[in-house]
Amino acid sequence: MLKRLLILSTTLATALCATAQTDHLADTDRNLERAAIMGWHVSLGAGFNIGGTAPLPLPREIRHIDSYDPGLQVAIEGRAEKRFLGSPWGIAIGVTLENKGMTTKARVKNYHMEAMNDDGTGEVRGAWTGHVRTKVDNSYLTIPLLATYRLNKRWSVEAGPFVSLRLHGSFTGSAYDGYIRDQDPTGEKMEVTSASYDFSSSLRRFNYGVQAGGEYRAYRHLAIRAQVAWSVNGIFPSHFGSVTFPLYPIYGRLGFAYLF
Amino acid sequence: MTQSHTLFRLLRHTLLGLATVSVLASCIKDEALNAECDITGIDAAWMAAHSSTIIGVPIIRNNMVAVTIRKGTDRSALDPRFTLTPGARLTFTDADGREVEGNGTQRNFATPQRYTVHSEDGMWAKDYHVAFNYPVPLGTCSFEDFRLDASGRYYTWFERDTLDGDDGERPCWASGNGGFAITGMGKNPADFPTSVLSPGYRGNGVRLVTRSTGSFGAMAKKPIAAGNLFIGEFVTGIAMSKPLKATRFGLQLVGGRPLYFEGYYTYSAGPVYTDEYQAVHPDLHDTCAIYSVLYEVEPDNVVPLYGDDVLTSPRIVAVARLTNPGEPTEWTHFRLPFVMLPGKVFSEERLRRDGYAIAIVASASQDGDYFRGAVGSELCIDELRIVWEGEE
């Protein structure tokens, strides 16, 4: 997995370098140079998100994680950083298009669930004991606002808040090999072999949180970046009854950036 | 060289960081104590010690236990022991208002006794009524005795043994309502597949309607629930996973050789016949099922008839079946003779040792147990009766 990521990222970075060198006399280059003199640095980066949309801490109802598949979650980011003269500090603002998703299988015990059927005529409500498969596939337009700090010529660290606008979202899965107690743990018990669900339409439009990361400037125009972004609001509204605990997108990213 | 070395070190550190995050996230907390509070059965040793007085299999539902015992057995000081959800406790409130241990404590079962099961986590409790009943053969079933289930959403029916004073209730009727309840499609009791019909032919009757189970039922390839009512037990627990085994037809309520099965009904079939995949079959027209089956059981090991063998089991002795119900809109009387199956005889000796069971089955869709039928098919029944030899 790691190998694949590295190969992909290197290829991408090489391609970026090649395109940038062919038209070095263009006006944009001069503008970039002018901006750099004023302390503005522009970069274009790409990376892969890996993480989870998960409750924290894991609620007691979750007894075992049977499997976890991060999938392929791509992030592309444009960033402008203003470095203050004579100071290691700077600020950066970015625009990121990114996917945050995963597929997990877990075993739960006495997990409260509510689900409205397609046409809203019936609602299943009860306590579920059994297995749950969850597939999250969300894409976001994210704007981070970061404070940057240069440790030395090559290393810098950064941290700050971000806001995300969900462009597309999918939250689906199934409950299988278990039983539901109607309404609550004292209700009628019914075994369920498999039942699927789709809560995509209940997903929140906005997420916000904090992120922190670091940059290693490997070459003049190429940096390696790593970060962790932690949403502090859940992906569902707090009154959403089908998932009783907030699910926070917590994703790490590893990527490369071309520094203009 | 040093540069790539640093690069890999950085990578390693980043990955370690990510790994730490995911380890934190995957911290599984200690298992919560059980929240369920069920009577799961009657203690096997207690059952064995009382096997000479107990008839058939005890009925254990979500809020009640009914044990049939031989007529005349002293039930004034029984000390039943039950198996419970792991960690749960069984108590009852004694005459002085104190909560005392329930398992193995002597109580007077001249009337049903109330017990409370407390969950291991202490958050939940559930009351059970436990009855030790004398058997009474099925007579005329007028469907005047019914009540809402413990959750107050749908009706259940019972027969009454008028000779048995306060403990007259016999929970011999079953329906699929408990399974339908989980789909959330029933907003009030009349929305359920099996509901009270008022007025019926005489007093109240029962209305059986084939209902859609909505998108949840469709996901599980159980898109309809046929209104049904039968003598026996509906095991809600396996209604979705093993539906043909969830309907346990028949109880040992046989009063002699059955001669006729009679009653009143009306029927109208729903417009669109669908199968378990929700495919429409324009060539098929729904019809109802009304029949009674007498079959042999081994008293020491009573096995009921199920959805897949209720009309085909080699243990069947005699069947009374309405063959061409049609669609009468007015109350229509039927009187069906029990037809003995080839090679079968009715044995008084077998009857004396409780070796027969009888089922009455009514369904708004004949193939409803395979989830085939027409939503909206409606069967109304009332005043069902098994005519035993000597009663005609």
Interface residues (C-beta under 8 A of the other chain):
Chain A: L2 I50 G51 G52 A54 L56 P57 L58 P59 R60 E61 I62 R63 H64 I65 K109 N110 A115 N117 D118 D119 T121 G122 E123 V124 R125 G126 A127 Y179 I180 R181 D182 Q183 D184 P185 T186 G187 E188 K189 M190 E191 V192 T193 S194 A195 S196 G214 Y216 A218 I224 A226 V228 I250 G252 L254
Chain B: Q3 T6 L7 L10 L11 T14 L15 G17 L18 V21 S22 L24 A25 S26 C27 I28 K29 D30 E31 A32 N34 A35 E36 C37 D38 N62 S119 W124 A125 K126 S151 G178 G179 A181 I182 T183 G184 M185 G214 S215 F216 M219 A220 T236 G237 I238 A239 M240 S241 K242
